[in-house]
Amino acid sequence: MRDAQTMLHLPAPRLADLLGCAAGAERAATSHPVDESEVLAQVRSMRYILVEDADGPIAAFMADSAARIIGDGIGRLFV
């Protein structure tokens, strides 16, 4: 996601929010013990931004990847 920022077509404030969520998820996933609830909370926030605000060519695929991580199947392509 960090390498595909321009392909998401997000305004700067929302991109900052998305990257902040990615960093939060990474911190929670690498903590000892792993903070699973925080990882899921951050990924849910990322999915919301990707579904509601992103409009680039890969946004739908990234939102669907987040849905697979969360496990509820709510993305943009496969509902």
Distance bins in CASP14 RR format, pairs under 12 A and 6 or more apart:
PFRMAT RR
TARGET T0000
AUTHOR 0000-0000-0000
RMODE 2
METHOD distances of the structure
MODEL  1
1 7 0 0 0 0 1 0 0 0 0 0 0
1 8 1 0 0 1 0 0 0 0 0 0 0
1 10 0 0 0 0 0 1 0 0 0 0 0
1 15 0 0 0 0 1 0 0 0 0 0 0
1 18 1 0 0 1 0 0 0 0 0 0 0
1 19 1 0 0 1 0 0 0 0 0 0 0
1 20 0 0 0 0 0 1 0 0 0 0 0
1 21 0 0 0 0 1 0 0 0 0 0 0
1 22 1 0 1 0 0 0 0 0 0 0 0
1 23 0 0 0 0 0 1 0 0 0 0 0
1 25 0 0 0 0 0 1 0 0 0 0 0
1 26 0 0 0 0 0 1 0 0 0 0 0
1 43 0 0 0 0 0 1 0 0 0 0 0
1 46 1 0 0 1 0 0 0 0 0 0 0
1 47 0 0 0 0 0 1 0 0 0 0 0
1 49 0 0 0 0 0 1 0 0 0 0 0
1 50 0 0 0 0 1 0 0 0 0 0 0
1 54 0 0 0 0 0 1 0 0 0 0 0
1 58 0 0 0 0 1 0 0 0 0 0 0
1 59 0 0 0 0 0 1 0 0 0 0 0
1 61 0 0 0 0 0 1 0 0 0 0 0
1 62 1 0 0 1 0 0 0 0 0 0 0
1 63 0 0 0 0 0 1 0 0 0 0 0
1 65 0 0 0 0 1 0 0 0 0 0 0
1 66 0 0 0 0 1 0 0 0 0 0 0
2 8 0 0 0 0 0 1 0 0 0 0 0
2 15 0 0 0 0 0 1 0 0 0 0 0
2 18 0 0 0 0 1 0 0 0 0 0 0
2 19 1 0 0 1 0 0 0 0 0 0 0
2 20 0 0 0 0 0 1 0 0 0 0 0
2 21 0 0 0 0 0 1 0 0 0 0 0
2 22 1 0 0 1 0 0 0 0 0 0 0
2 23 0 0 0 0 1 0 0 0 0 0 0
2 26 0 0 0 0 0 1 0 0 0 0 0
2 62 0 0 0 0 0 1 0 0 0 0 0
3 19 0 0 0 0 0 1 0 0 0 0 0
3 22 0 0 0 0 0 1 0 0 0 0 0
3 58 0 0 0 0 0 1 0 0 0 0 0
3 62 0 0 0 0 0 1 0 0 0 0 0
4 10 0 0 0 0 0 1 0 0 0 0 0
4 15 0 0 0 0 0 1 0 0 0 0 0
4 18 0 0 0 0 0 1 0 0 0 0 0
4 19 0 0 0 0 0 1 0 0 0 0 0
4 22 0 0 0 0 0 1 0 0 0 0 0
4 50 0 0 0 0 0 1 0 0 0 0 0
4 54 0 0 0 0 0 1 0 0 0 0 0
4 56 0 0 0 0 1 0 0 0 0 0 0
4 57 0 0 0 0 1 0 0 0 0 0 0
4 58 1 0 1 0 0 0 0 0 0 0 0
4 59 0 0 0 0 1 0 0 0 0 0 0
4 61 0 0 0 0 1 0 0 0 0 0 0
4 62 1 0 0 1 0 0 0 0 0 0 0
4 65 0 0 0 0 0 1 0 0 0 0 0
5 11 0 0 0 0 0 1 0 0 0 0 0
5 12 0 0 0 0 0 1 0 0 0 0 0
5 14 0 0 0 0 0 1 0 0 0 0 0
5 15 1 0 0 1 0 0 0 0 0 0 0
5 16 0 0 0 0 0 1 0 0 0 0 0
5 18 0 0 0 0 1 0 0 0 0 0 0
5 19 1 0 0 1 0 0 0 0 0 0 0
5 22 0 0 0 0 0 1 0 0 0 0 0
5 54 0 0 0 0 0 1 0 0 0 0 0
5 56 0 0 0 0 0 1 0 0 0 0 0
5 58 0 0 0 0 0 1 0 0 0 0 0
5 59 0 0 0 0 0 1 0 0 0 0 0
5 62 0 0 0 0 0 1 0 0 0 0 0
6 12 0 0 0 0 0 1 0 0 0 0 0
6 15 0 0 0 0 1 0 0 0 0 0 0
6 54 0 0 0 0 0 1 0 0 0 0 0
6 56 0 0 0 0 1 0 0 0 0 0 0
6 57 0 0 0 0 0 1 0 0 0 0 0
6 58 0 0 0 0 0 1 0 0 0 0 0
6 59 0 0 0 0 0 1 0 0 0 0 0
7 15 0 0 0 0 0 1 0 0 0 0 0
7 50 0 0 0 0 0 1 0 0 0 0 0
7 54 0 0 0 0 1 0 0 0 0 0 0
7 55 0 0 0 0 0 1 0 0 0 0 0
7 56 1 0 1 0 0 0 0 0 0 0 0
7 57 1 0 1 0 0 0 0 0 0 0 0
7 58 1 0 1 0 0 0 0 0 0 0 0
7 59 1 0 0 1 0 0 0 0 0 0 0
7 60 0 0 0 0 0 1 0 0 0 0 0
7 61 0 0 0 0 0 1 0 0 0 0 0
7 62 0 0 0 0 1 0 0 0 0 0 0
8 14 0 0 0 0 1 0 0 0 0 0 0
8 15 1 0 0 1 0 0 0 0 0 0 0
8 17 0 0 0 0 0 1 0 0 0 0 0
8 18 1 0 0 1 0 0 0 0 0 0 0
8 19 0 0 0 0 0 1 0 0 0 0 0
8 22 0 0 0 0 0 1 0 0 0 0 0
8 46 0 0 0 0 0 1 0 0 0 0 0
8 49 0 0 0 0 1 0 0 0 0 0 0
8 50 1 0 0 1 0 0 0 0 0 0 0
8 51 0 0 0 0 0 1 0 0 0 0 0
8 53 0 0 0 0 1 0 0 0 0 0 0
8 54 1 0 1 0 0 0 0 0 0 0 0
8 55 1 0 0 1 0 0 0 0 0 0 0
8 56 1 0 1 0 0 0 0 0 0 0 0
8 57 0 0 0 0 1 0 0 0 0 0 0
8 58 1 0 0 1 0 0 0 0 0 0 0
8 59 1 0 1 0 0 0 0 0 0 0 0
8 60 0 0 0 0 0 1 0 0 0 0 0
8 61 0 0 0 0 0 1 0 0 0 0 0
8 62 1 0 0 1 0 0 0 0 0 0 0
8 63 0 0 0 0 0 1 0 0 0 0 0
9 15 0 0 0 0 1 0 0 0 0 0 0
9 18 0 0 0 0 0 1 0 0 0 0 0
9 49 0 0 0 0 0 1 0 0 0 0 0
9 50 0 0 0 0 0 1 0 0 0 0 0
9 53 0 0 0 0 1 0 0 0 0 0 0
9 54 1 0 0 1 0 0 0 0 0 0 0
9 55 1 0 1 0 0 0 0 0 0 0 0
9 56 1 0 1 0 0 0 0 0 0 0 0
9 57 0 0 0 0 1 0 0 0 0 0 0
9 58 0 0 0 0 1 0 0 0 0 0 0
9 59 1 0 0 1 0 0 0 0 0 0 0
9 60 0 0 0 0 0 1 0 0 0 0 0
10 16 0 0 0 0 1 0 0 0 0 0 0
10 17 0 0 0 0 1 0 0 0 0 0 0
10 18 1 0 0 1 0 0 0 0 0 0 0
10 19 0 0 0 0 1 0 0 0 0 0 0
10 46 0 0 0 0 0 1 0 0 0 0 0
10 49 1 0 0 1 0 0 0 0 0 0 0
10 50 0 0 0 0 1 0 0 0 0 0 0
10 52 0 0 0 0 0 1 0 0 0 0 0
10 53 1 0 1 0 0 0 0 0 0 0 0
10 54 1 0 1 0 0 0 0 0 0 0 0
10 55 1 0 0 1 0 0 0 0 0 0 0
10 56 0 0 0 0 1 0 0 0 0 0 0
10 58 0 0 0 0 0 1 0 0 0 0 0
10 59 0 0 0 0 1 0 0 0 0 0 0
10 62 0 0 0 0 0 1 0 0 0 0 0
11 17 0 0 0 0 1 0 0 0 0 0 0
11 18 0 0 0 0 0 1 0 0 0 0 0
11 49 0 0 0 0 0 1 0 0 0 0 0
11 53 1 0 0 1 0 0 0 0 0 0 0
11 54 0 0 0 0 0 1 0 0 0 0 0
11 55 0 0 0 0 0 1 0 0 0 0 0
12 18 0 0 0 0 0 1 0 0 0 0 0
12 19 0 0 0 0 0 1 0 0 0 0 0
12 53 0 0 0 0 0 1 0 0 0 0 0
13 19 0 0 0 0 0 1 0 0 0 0 0
13 20 0 0 0 0 0 1 0 0 0 0 0
13 49 0 0 0 0 0 1 0 0 0 0 0
13 53 0 0 0 0 1 0 0 0 0 0 0
14 20 0 0 0 0 0 1 0 0 0 0 0
14 21 0 0 0 0 0 1 0 0 0 0 0
14 45 0 0 0 0 0 1 0 0 0 0 0
14 46 0 0 0 0 0 1 0 0 0 0 0
14 48 0 0 0 0 0 1 0 0 0 0 0
14 49 1 0 1 0 0 0 0 0 0 0 0
14 50 0 0 0 0 1 0 0 0 0 0 0
14 51 0 0 0 0 0 1 0 0 0 0 0
14 52 0 0 0 0 1 0 0 0 0 0 0
14 53 1 0 1 0 0 0 0 0 0 0 0
14 54 1 0 0 1 0 0 0 0 0 0 0
14 55 0 0 0 0 0 1 0 0 0 0 0
14 59 0 0 0 0 0 1 0 0 0 0 0
15 21 0 0 0 0 0 1 0 0 0 0 0
15 22 0 0 0 0 0 1 0 0 0 0 0
15 46 0 0 0 0 0 1 0 0 0 0 0
15 49 0 0 0 0 1 0 0 0 0 0 0
15 50 0 0 0 0 0 1 0 0 0 0 0
15 53 0 0 0 0 1 0 0 0 0 0 0
15 54 0 0 0 0 1 0 0 0 0 0 0
15 56 0 0 0 0 0 1 0 0 0 0 0
15 59 0 0 0 0 0 1 0 0 0 0 0
16 22 0 0 0 0 0 1 0 0 0 0 0
16 23 0 0 0 0 0 1 0 0 0 0 0
16 49 0 0 0 0 0 1 0 0 0 0 0
16 53 0 0 0 0 0 1 0 0 0 0 0
17 23 0 0 0 0 0 1 0 0 0 0 0
17 24 0 0 0 0 0 1 0 0 0 0 0
17 42 0 0 0 0 0 1 0 0 0 0 0
17 45 1 0 0 1 0 0 0 0 0 0 0
17 46 0 0 0 0 1 0 0 0 0 0 0
17 48 0 0 0 0 1 0 0 0 0 0 0
17 49 1 0 0 1 0 0 0 0 0 0 0
17 50 0 0 0 0 0 1 0 0 0 0 0
17 52 0 0 0 0 0 1 0 0 0 0 0
17 53 0 0 0 0 1 0 0 0 0 0 0
17 54 0 0 0 0 0 1 0 0 0 0 0
18 24 0 0 0 0 0 1 0 0 0 0 0
18 25 0 0 0 0 0 1 0 0 0 0 0
18 42 0 0 0 0 0 1 0 0 0 0 0
18 43 0 0 0 0 0 1 0 0 0 0 0
18 45 0 0 0 0 1 0 0 0 0 0 0
18 46 1 0 0 1 0 0 0 0 0 0 0
18 47 0 0 0 0 0 1 0 0 0 0 0
18 48 0 0 0 0 1 0 0 0 0 0 0
18 49 1 0 1 0 0 0 0 0 0 0 0
18 50 1 0 0 1 0 0 0 0 0 0 0
18 51 0 0 0 0 0 1 0 0 0 0 0
18 52 0 0 0 0 0 1 0 0 0 0 0
18 53 0 0 0 0 1 0 0 0 0 0 0
18 54 1 0 0 1 0 0 0 0 0 0 0
18 59 0 0 0 0 0 1 0 0 0 0 0
18 62 0 0 0 0 1 0 0 0 0 0 0
18 63 0 0 0 0 0 1 0 0 0 0 0
18 66 0 0 0 0 0 1 0 0 0 0 0
19 25 0 0 0 0 0 1 0 0 0 0 0
19 26 0 0 0 0 0 1 0 0 0 0 0
19 42 0 0 0 0 0 1 0 0 0 0 0
19 45 0 0 0 0 0 1 0 0 0 0 0
19 46 0 0 0 0 1 0 0 0 0 0 0
19 49 0 0 0 0 1 0 0 0 0 0 0
20 26 0 0 0 0 1 0 0 0 0 0 0
20 27 0 0 0 0 1 0 0 0 0 0 0
20 28 0 0 0 0 0 1 0 0 0 0 0
20 42 0 0 0 0 1 0 0 0 0 0 0
20 45 0 0 0 0 1 0 0 0 0 0 0
20 46 0 0 0 0 1 0 0 0 0 0 0
20 49 0 0 0 0 0 1 0 0 0 0 0
21 27 0 0 0 0 0 1 0 0 0 0 0
21 28 0 0 0 0 0 1 0 0 0 0 0
21 38 0 0 0 0 0 1 0 0 0 0 0
21 39 0 0 0 0 0 1 0 0 0 0 0
21 40 0 0 0 0 0 1 0 0 0 0 0
21 41 0 0 0 0 1 0 0 0 0 0 0
21 42 1 0 1 0 0 0 0 0 0 0 0
21 43 1 0 0 1 0 0 0 0 0 0 0
21 44 0 0 0 0 1 0 0 0 0 0 0
21 45 1 0 1 0 0 0 0 0 0 0 0
21 46 1 0 1 0 0 0 0 0 0 0 0
21 47 0 0 0 0 1 0 0 0 0 0 0
21 48 0 0 0 0 1 0 0 0 0 0 0
21 49 1 0 0 1 0 0 0 0 0 0 0
21 50 0 0 0 0 1 0 0 0 0 0 0
21 62 0 0 0 0 0 1 0 0 0 0 0
21 66 0 0 0 0 1 0 0 0 0 0 0
22 28 0 0 0 0 0 1 0 0 0 0 0
22 29 0 0 0 0 0 1 0 0 0 0 0
22 39 0 0 0 0 0 1 0 0 0 0 0
22 42 1 0 0 1 0 0 0 0 0 0 0
22 43 0 0 0 0 1 0 0 0 0 0 0
22 45 0 0 0 0 1 0 0 0 0 0 0
22 46 1 0 0 1 0 0 0 0 0 0 0
22 47 0 0 0 0 0 1 0 0 0 0 0
22 49 0 0 0 0 0 1 0 0 0 0 0
22 50 0 0 0 0 0 1 0 0 0 0 0
22 62 0 0 0 0 0 1 0 0 0 0 0
22 66 0 0 0 0 0 1 0 0 0 0 0
23 29 0 0 0 0 0 1 0 0 0 0 0
23 30 0 0 0 0 0 1 0 0 0 0 0
23 38 0 0 0 0 0 1 0 0 0 0 0
23 39 0 0 0 0 0 1 0 0 0 0 0
23 42 0 0 0 0 1 0 0 0 0 0 0
23 45 0 0 0 0 0 1 0 0 0 0 0
23 46 0 0 0 0 0 1 0 0 0 0 0
24 30 0 0 0 0 1 0 0 0 0 0 0
24 31 0 0 0 0 1 0 0 0 0 0 0
24 35 0 0 0 0 1 0 0 0 0 0 0
24 38 1 0 0 1 0 0 0 0 0 0 0
24 39 0 0 0 0 1 0 0 0 0 0 0
24 40 0 0 0 0 0 1 0 0 0 0 0
24 41 0 0 0 0 1 0 0 0 0 0 0
24 42 1 0 1 0 0 0 0 0 0 0 0
24 43 0 0 0 0 1 0 0 0 0 0 0
24 45 0 0 0 0 1 0 0 0 0 0 0
24 46 0 0 0 0 1 0 0 0 0 0 0
25 31 0 0 0 0 0 1 0 0 0 0 0
25 34 0 0 0 0 0 1 0 0 0 0 0
25 35 0 0 0 0 1 0 0 0 0 0 0
25 36 0 0 0 0 0 1 0 0 0 0 0
25 37 0 0 0 0 0 1 0 0 0 0 0
25 38 1 0 0 1 0 0 0 0 0 0 0
25 39 1 0 1 0 0 0 0 0 0 0 0
25 40 0 0 0 0 1 0 0 0 0 0 0
25 41 0 0 0 0 1 0 0 0 0 0 0
25 42 1 1 0 0 0 0 0 0 0 0 0
25 43 1 0 1 0 0 0 0 0 0 0 0
25 44 0 0 0 0 1 0 0 0 0 0 0
25 45 0 0 0 0 1 0 0 0 0 0 0
25 46 1 0 0 1 0 0 0 0 0 0 0
25 47 0 0 0 0 0 1 0 0 0 0 0
25 66 0 0 0 0 1 0 0 0 0 0 0
25 69 0 0 0 0 1 0 0 0 0 0 0
25 70 0 0 0 0 0 1 0 0 0 0 0
26 34 0 0 0 0 0 1 0 0 0 0 0
26 35 0 0 0 0 0 1 0 0 0 0 0
26 38 0 0 0 0 0 1 0 0 0 0 0
26 39 0 0 0 0 1 0 0 0 0 0 0
26 42 0 0 0 0 1 0 0 0 0 0 0
26 43 0 0 0 0 0 1 0 0 0 0 0
26 46 0 0 0 0 0 1 0 0 0 0 0
27 34 0 0 0 0 0 1 0 0 0 0 0
27 35 0 0 0 0 1 0 0 0 0 0 0
27 38 0 0 0 0 1 0 0 0 0 0 0
27 39 0 0 0 0 1 0 0 0 0 0 0
27 41 0 0 0 0 0 1 0 0 0 0 0
27 42 0 0 0 0 1 0 0 0 0 0 0
28 34 1 0 0 1 0 0 0 0 0 0 0
28 35 1 0 1 0 0 0 0 0 0 0 0
28 36 1 0 0 1 0 0 0 0 0 0 0
28 37 0 0 0 0 1 0 0 0 0 0 0
28 38 1 1 0 0 0 0 0 0 0 0 0
28 39 1 0 1 0 0 0 0 0 0 0 0
28 40 0 0 0 0 1 0 0 0 0 0 0
28 41 0 0 0 0 1 0 0 0 0 0 0
28 42 1 0 0 1 0 0 0 0 0 0 0
28 43 0 0 0 0 1 0 0 0 0 0 0
28 45 0 0 0 0 0 1 0 0 0 0 0
29 35 1 0 0 1 0 0 0 0 0 0 0
29 36 0 0 0 0 1 0 0 0 0 0 0
29 37 0 0 0 0 0 1 0 0 0 0 0
29 38 0 0 0 0 1 0 0 0 0 0 0
29 39 1 0 1 0 0 0 0 0 0 0 0
29 40 0 0 0 0 0 1 0 0 0 0 0
29 41 0 0 0 0 0 1 0 0 0 0 0
29 42 0 0 0 0 1 0 0 0 0 0 0
29 43 0 0 0 0 1 0 0 0 0 0 0
29 69 0 0 0 0 0 1 0 0 0 0 0
30 38 0 0 0 0 0 1 0 0 0 0 0
30 39 0 0 0 0 1 0 0 0 0 0 0
31 37 0 0 0 0 0 1 0 0 0 0 0
31 38 0 0 0 0 1 0 0 0 0 0 0
31 39 0 0 0 0 1 0 0 0 0 0 0
33 39 0 0 0 0 0 1 0 0 0 0 0
34 40 0 0 0 0 0 1 0 0 0 0 0
35 41 0 0 0 0 1 0 0 0 0 0 0
35 42 0 0 0 0 1 0 0 0 0 0 0
36 42 0 0 0 0 0 1 0 0 0 0 0
36 43 0 0 0 0 0 1 0 0 0 0 0
36 69 0 0 0 0 0 1 0 0 0 0 0
36 70 0 0 0 0 0 1 0 0 0 0 0
37 43 0 0 0 0 0 1 0 0 0 0 0
37 44 0 0 0 0 0 1 0 0 0 0 0
37 70 0 0 0 0 0 1 0 0 0 0 0
38 44 0 0 0 0 0 1 0 0 0 0 0
38 45 0 0 0 0 0 1 0 0 0 0 0
39 45 0 0 0 0 0 1 0 0 0 0 0
39 46 0 0 0 0 0 1 0 0 0 0 0
39 66 0 0 0 0 0 1 0 0 0 0 0
39 69 0 0 0 0 1 0 0 0 0 0 0
39 70 0 0 0 0 1 0 0 0 0 0 0
40 46 0 0 0 0 0 1 0 0 0 0 0
40 47 0 0 0 0 0 1 0 0 0 0 0
40 66 0 0 0 0 0 1 0 0 0 0 0
40 67 0 0 0 0 0 1 0 0 0 0 0
40 69 1 0 0 1 0 0 0 0 0 0 0
40 70 1 0 0 1 0 0 0 0 0 0 0
40 71 0 0 0 0 1 0 0 0 0 0 0
40 72 0 0 0 0 1 0 0 0 0 0 0
41 47 0 0 0 0 0 1 0 0 0 0 0
41 48 0 0 0 0 0 1 0 0 0 0 0
41 66 0 0 0 0 0 1 0 0 0 0 0
41 69 0 0 0 0 0 1 0 0 0 0 0
41 70 0 0 0 0 1 0 0 0 0 0 0
42 48 0 0 0 0 0 1 0 0 0 0 0
42 49 0 0 0 0 0 1 0 0 0 0 0
42 66 0 0 0 0 1 0 0 0 0 0 0
42 69 0 0 0 0 0 1 0 0 0 0 0
42 70 0 0 0 0 0 1 0 0 0 0 0
43 49 0 0 0 0 0 1 0 0 0 0 0
43 50 0 0 0 0 0 1 0 0 0 0 0
43 62 0 0 0 0 0 1 0 0 0 0 0
43 63 0 0 0 0 0 1 0 0 0 0 0
43 65 0 0 0 0 1 0 0 0 0 0 0
43 66 1 0 1 0 0 0 0 0 0 0 0
43 67 0 0 0 0 1 0 0 0 0 0 0
43 68 0 0 0 0 1 0 0 0 0 0 0
43 69 1 0 1 0 0 0 0 0 0 0 0
43 70 1 0 1 0 0 0 0 0 0 0 0
43 71 0 0 0 0 1 0 0 0 0 0 0
43 72 0 0 0 0 0 1 0 0 0 0 0
43 74 0 0 0 0 0 1 0 0 0 0 0
43 75 0 0 0 0 0 1 0 0 0 0 0
44 50 0 0 0 0 0 1 0 0 0 0 0
44 51 0 0 0 0 0 1 0 0 0 0 0
44 63 0 0 0 0 0 1 0 0 0 0 0
44 66 1 0 0 1 0 0 0 0 0 0 0
44 67 0 0 0 0 1 0 0 0 0 0 0
44 69 0 0 0 0 1 0 0 0 0 0 0
44 70 1 0 0 1 0 0 0 0 0 0 0
44 71 0 0 0 0 0 1 0 0 0 0 0
44 72 0 0 0 0 1 0 0 0 0 0 0
44 73 0 0 0 0 0 1 0 0 0 0 0
44 74 0 0 0 0 1 0 0 0 0 0 0
44 75 0 0 0 0 0 1 0 0 0 0 0
45 51 0 0 0 0 0 1 0 0 0 0 0
45 52 0 0 0 0 0 1 0 0 0 0 0
45 53 0 0 0 0 0 1 0 0 0 0 0
45 63 0 0 0 0 0 1 0 0 0 0 0
45 66 0 0 0 0 1 0 0 0 0 0 0
45 70 0 0 0 0 0 1 0 0 0 0 0
46 52 0 0 0 0 0 1 0 0 0 0 0
46 53 0 0 0 0 0 1 0 0 0 0 0
46 54 0 0 0 0 1 0 0 0 0 0 0
46 59 0 0 0 0 0 1 0 0 0 0 0
46 62 0 0 0 0 1 0 0 0 0 0 0
46 63 0 0 0 0 1 0 0 0 0 0 0
46 65 0 0 0 0 1 0 0 0 0 0 0
46 66 1 0 1 0 0 0 0 0 0 0 0
46 67 0 0 0 0 0 1 0 0 0 0 0
46 69 0 0 0 0 1 0 0 0 0 0 0
46 70 0 0 0 0 1 0 0 0 0 0 0
46 75 0 0 0 0 0 1 0 0 0 0 0
47 53 0 0 0 0 0 1 0 0 0 0 0
47 54 0 0 0 0 0 1 0 0 0 0 0
47 59 0 0 0 0 0 1 0 0 0 0 0
47 60 0 0 0 0 0 1 0 0 0 0 0
47 61 0 0 0 0 0 1 0 0 0 0 0
47 62 0 0 0 0 1 0 0 0 0 0 0
47 63 1 0 1 0 0 0 0 0 0 0 0
47 64 0 0 0 0 1 0 0 0 0 0 0
47 65 0 0 0 0 1 0 0 0 0 0 0
47 66 1 1 0 0 0 0 0 0 0 0 0
47 67 1 0 0 1 0 0 0 0 0 0 0
47 68 0 0 0 0 0 1 0 0 0 0 0
47 69 0 0 0 0 1 0 0 0 0 0 0
47 70 1 0 0 1 0 0 0 0 0 0 0
47 71 0 0 0 0 0 1 0 0 0 0 0
47 72 0 0 0 0 1 0 0 0 0 0 0
47 73 0 0 0 0 1 0 0 0 0 0 0
47 74 1 0 0 1 0 0 0 0 0 0 0
47 75 1 0 0 1 0 0 0 0 0 0 0
47 76 0 0 0 0 1 0 0 0 0 0 0
48 54 0 0 0 0 0 1 0 0 0 0 0
48 63 0 0 0 0 1 0 0 0 0 0 0
48 66 0 0 0 0 1 0 0 0 0 0 0
48 67 0 0 0 0 0 1 0 0 0 0 0
48 70 0 0 0 0 0 1 0 0 0 0 0
48 74 0 0 0 0 0 1 0 0 0 0 0
48 75 0 0 0 0 0 1 0 0 0 0 0
48 76 0 0 0 0 0 1 0 0 0 0 0
49 55 0 0 0 0 0 1 0 0 0 0 0
49 59 0 0 0 0 1 0 0 0 0 0 0
49 62 0 0 0 0 1 0 0 0 0 0 0
49 63 0 0 0 0 1 0 0 0 0 0 0
49 66 0 0 0 0 1 0 0 0 0 0 0
50 56 0 0 0 0 1 0 0 0 0 0 0
50 58 0 0 0 0 1 0 0 0 0 0 0
50 59 1 0 1 0 0 0 0 0 0 0 0
50 60 1 0 0 1 0 0 0 0 0 0 0
50 61 0 0 0 0 1 0 0 0 0 0 0
50 62 1 0 1 0 0 0 0 0 0 0 0
50 63 1 1 0 0 0 0 0 0 0 0 0
50 64 0 0 0 0 1 0 0 0 0 0 0
50 65 0 0 0 0 1 0 0 0 0 0 0
50 66 1 0 0 1 0 0 0 0 0 0 0
50 67 0 0 0 0 1 0 0 0 0 0 0
50 69 0 0 0 0 0 1 0 0 0 0 0
50 70 0 0 0 0 0 1 0 0 0 0 0
50 74 0 0 0 0 0 1 0 0 0 0 0
50 75 0 0 0 0 1 0 0 0 0 0 0
50 76 1 0 0 1 0 0 0 0 0 0 0
50 77 0 0 0 0 0 1 0 0 0 0 0
51 59 0 0 0 0 1 0 0 0 0 0 0
51 60 0 0 0 0 1 0 0 0 0 0 0
51 61 0 0 0 0 0 1 0 0 0 0 0
51 62 0 0 0 0 1 0 0 0 0 0 0
51 63 1 0 1 0 0 0 0 0 0 0 0
51 64 0 0 0 0 1 0 0 0 0 0 0
51 65 0 0 0 0 0 1 0 0 0 0 0
51 66 0 0 0 0 1 0 0 0 0 0 0
51 67 0 0 0 0 1 0 0 0 0 0 0
51 70 0 0 0 0 0 1 0 0 0 0 0
51 73 0 0 0 0 0 1 0 0 0 0 0
51 74 0 0 0 0 1 0 0 0 0 0 0
51 75 1 0 0 1 0 0 0 0 0 0 0
51 76 1 0 1 0 0 0 0 0 0 0 0
51 77 0 0 0 0 0 1 0 0 0 0 0
51 79 0 0 0 0 0 1 0 0 0 0 0
52 59 0 0 0 0 0 1 0 0 0 0 0
52 63 0 0 0 0 1 0 0 0 0 0 0
52 74 0 0 0 0 0 1 0 0 0 0 0
52 75 0 0 0 0 0 1 0 0 0 0 0
52 76 0 0 0 0 1 0 0 0 0 0 0
53 59 0 0 0 0 1 0 0 0 0 0 0
53 62 0 0 0 0 0 1 0 0 0 0 0
53 63 0 0 0 0 0 1 0 0 0 0 0
53 76 0 0 0 0 0 1 0 0 0 0 0
54 60 0 0 0 0 1 0 0 0 0 0 0
54 61 0 0 0 0 0 1 0 0 0 0 0
54 62 1 0 0 1 0 0 0 0 0 0 0
54 63 1 0 0 1 0 0 0 0 0 0 0
54 66 0 0 0 0 0 1 0 0 0 0 0
54 75 0 0 0 0 0 1 0 0 0 0 0
54 76 0 0 0 0 1 0 0 0 0 0 0
55 62 0 0 0 0 0 1 0 0 0 0 0
55 63 0 0 0 0 0 1 0 0 0 0 0
55 76 0 0 0 0 0 1 0 0 0 0 0
56 62 0 0 0 0 1 0 0 0 0 0 0
56 63 0 0 0 0 0 1 0 0 0 0 0
56 76 0 0 0 0 0 1 0 0 0 0 0
58 64 0 0 0 0 0 1 0 0 0 0 0
58 65 0 0 0 0 1 0 0 0 0 0 0
58 76 0 0 0 0 0 1 0 0 0 0 0
58 77 0 0 0 0 0 1 0 0 0 0 0
59 65 0 0 0 0 0 1 0 0 0 0 0
59 66 0 0 0 0 0 1 0 0 0 0 0
59 75 0 0 0 0 0 1 0 0 0 0 0
59 76 1 0 0 1 0 0 0 0 0 0 0
59 77 0 0 0 0 0 1 0 0 0 0 0
60 66 0 0 0 0 0 1 0 0 0 0 0
60 67 0 0 0 0 0 1 0 0 0 0 0
60 75 1 0 0 1 0 0 0 0 0 0 0
60 76 1 1 0 0 0 0 0 0 0 0 0
60 77 1 0 1 0 0 0 0 0 0 0 0
60 78 0 0 0 0 1 0 0 0 0 0 0
60 79 0 0 0 0 0 1 0 0 0 0 0
61 67 0 0 0 0 0 1 0 0 0 0 0
61 68 0 0 0 0 0 1 0 0 0 0 0
61 75 0 0 0 0 1 0 0 0 0 0 0
61 76 0 0 0 0 1 0 0 0 0 0 0
61 77 1 0 0 1 0 0 0 0 0 0 0
61 78 0 0 0 0 0 1 0 0 0 0 0
62 68 0 0 0 0 0 1 0 0 0 0 0
62 69 0 0 0 0 0 1 0 0 0 0 0
62 75 0 0 0 0 1 0 0 0 0 0 0
62 76 0 0 0 0 1 0 0 0 0 0 0
62 77 0 0 0 0 0 1 0 0 0 0 0
63 69 0 0 0 0 0 1 0 0 0 0 0
63 70 0 0 0 0 0 1 0 0 0 0 0
63 73 0 0 0 0 0 1 0 0 0 0 0
63 74 0 0 0 0 1 0 0 0 0 0 0
63 75 1 0 1 0 0 0 0 0 0 0 0
63 76 1 0 1 0 0 0 0 0 0 0 0
63 77 1 0 0 1 0 0 0 0 0 0 0
63 78 0 0 0 0 1 0 0 0 0 0 0
63 79 0 0 0 0 0 1 0 0 0 0 0
64 70 0 0 0 0 0 1 0 0 0 0 0
64 71 0 0 0 0 0 1 0 0 0 0 0
64 72 0 0 0 0 0 1 0 0 0 0 0
64 73 1 0 0 1 0 0 0 0 0 0 0
64 74 0 0 0 0 1 0 0 0 0 0 0
64 75 1 0 1 0 0 0 0 0 0 0 0
64 76 1 0 0 1 0 0 0 0 0 0 0
64 77 1 0 1 0 0 0 0 0 0 0 0
64 78 1 0 1 0 0 0 0 0 0 0 0
64 79 0 0 0 0 1 0 0 0 0 0 0
65 71 0 0 0 0 0 1 0 0 0 0 0
65 73 0 0 0 0 0 1 0 0 0 0 0
65 75 0 0 0 0 1 0 0 0 0 0 0
65 76 0 0 0 0 0 1 0 0 0 0 0
65 77 0 0 0 0 0 1 0 0 0 0 0
65 78 0 0 0 0 0 1 0 0 0 0 0
66 72 0 0 0 0 1 0 0 0 0 0 0
66 73 0 0 0 0 1 0 0 0 0 0 0
66 74 0 0 0 0 1 0 0 0 0 0 0
66 75 1 0 0 1 0 0 0 0 0 0 0
66 76 0 0 0 0 1 0 0 0 0 0 0
66 77 0 0 0 0 0 1 0 0 0 0 0
67 73 1 0 1 0 0 0 0 0 0 0 0
67 74 1 0 1 0 0 0 0 0 0 0 0
67 75 1 0 1 0 0 0 0 0 0 0 0
67 76 0 0 0 0 1 0 0 0 0 0 0
67 77 0 0 0 0 1 0 0 0 0 0 0
67 78 1 0 0 1 0 0 0 0 0 0 0
67 79 0 0 0 0 1 0 0 0 0 0 0
68 74 0 0 0 0 0 1 0 0 0 0 0
68 75 0 0 0 0 1 0 0 0 0 0 0
68 77 0 0 0 0 0 1 0 0 0 0 0
68 78 0 0 0 0 1 0 0 0 0 0 0
69 75 0 0 0 0 0 1 0 0 0 0 0
71 78 0 0 0 0 0 1 0 0 0 0 0
72 78 0 0 0 0 0 1 0 0 0 0 0
72 79 0 0 0 0 0 1 0 0 0 0 0
73 79 1 0 0 1 0 0 0 0 0 0 0
END
